[in-house]
Amino acid sequence: MSCYKTLEELNSDQITELKQSYLCNVKYENQGVSWGMLANADNIVSMEELEEEYGHITFTDDDFFCSASN
């Protein structure tokens, strides 16, 4: 059974992964994103941007690579 989470309930690793995805798929779509930008995603993408794009979505741990069990 999956546990559904709102944006506010995600942990910091999940937020970082979501910000990286936002950079690649929304903010700089079709422009390319550098490794430096991905590493700096927490400073580039605001929580307000995430709220606007993903605030209506519920997530599960399966939505994130960082949540994959070993």
N, C-alpha and C positions, 0 to 999 in steps of 0.2 A: 504494500500500500504506500502510495506517495504522499508526502506531506507538502501541502501547498504553502507557498510563501509569497508575501507581497514584497515590493522593492525594499521597503523599510526593514524587513525581516532577514534580508540577505546578509551573510557575513562579509567581512572586508575582502577576502579573496574573491568571493563571487562578485562583489561590486567592481573590483579591479578588472576581472574578466569581462564583465558586462561593459565597462568603459572602453576596454580594448576592442570589443566587438562593435561598439558604437562608432569608434574612430574609423574602423575598416568599412563598415556597412552603411553608415549614415553620414557622418560629418565629412569624411573625405572619400566618399564612394567614387570610384573611377579615377582617383588621383594618386593612389598609392600611399602607404603609411610606412614610415621607417621603423627600424627596431628601436631607435631612440624615442620615437613618439609612443610606441607601445609600452616601453619601459616607464614613460612619463605620463601615462594615461590618466593617473589620478590627479595630476596637476593641469591637464589639458581639458578634461571633460568635467563639467560641474554636475552636482546632484540634481540641479534644476533641469539640465538637459536630459538626464536619465528619466526624471519624473515625467517630463513632457513626452518622451518617446516610449517609455515602458511602464508608466504609472498605472495603466489599466490592465497589465498582464500579471497573472499569477505564475510563479516559477516552482520547479522542484529541483532537488539536488542533481537529478539526472540531466538538467539543462546545462550543467557546468562541468568542464573538464577537471577543474580544481577539486571537485567533489567526488571524483571517481575513486572507488575503493581499490586498494592494491590487491 
